[in-house]
Amino acid sequence: MARALIGGVLVAVICGVAGTWVVIRGSAFLGEALAHGMVPGVALAALLGVPTVLGAAVSAAAMATGVGLLTRRRRLSDDTAIALLFVGMLALGVLIVSRSRSFATDLTAILFGDVLAIRTGDVVQLAVAVVLTLLVAAVGHRAFVALTFDPVKAATLGLRPGAARVALTVLVTLAVVSSYQAVGSLLVVGLLVAPAAAARPWTTGIVSTMSLAAAIGAVAVTVGLLVSWHAGTAAGASIALVAVAAYPVSTLLRTLTARLGAPRSAHRPEVATAR
């Protein structure tokens, strides 16, 4: 349980950083497609007896490269290219898994993960992934901001929006690949998107959104594991459900605090005038 908690918190940090850009750019569909795009790689790695993380990384990279090739020169829109590869990769993954005698067990593990099976080596890998995520986010921050809010200006300033787009895809891919063992490819998007969406109403800056999203994700991991332990439910699904529930709770609390703060702000001009 301790390794599951530590690993889950590390995943929350990774998803908090990458998920902030996913939410700001409105590219949740890309995150979902990358998550499902891992399935054939993970399935093939499991059948061959090689580390599944390696298979996930290769498969997700192939998915990201395919999207880039299909959308080059705008021959296909981003969502069309993603949808085509999303369905194709998922179907290929299911076909590969179906060759295994333990079809149902293997597919369940891939789709829903097993955070309780995290080992010490997995925790080390996640720690390295956290460092890489923070490094990519820090180095590419200026280019990511320019790409998100003004791509034309980004090109004018020599920030290479094309390279920045690739780097952002790499960042999301890193988050998806490193997170799938905890919550599975089917639920990873919840941990990637929900904490960042829940953090947005409370923050004004990108870095602060990342920090709060990571904290919300860590709370979701902790609460999800406790629910799973006491209720006997699936750990990955419990974590994802708590993370998703954080969004309406955050929105409701923000609305209530805004209403409670409104009368105070209304009295401020009177105090200033009196002085």
Beta strands, then each sheet from edge to edge (+ up, - down):
end
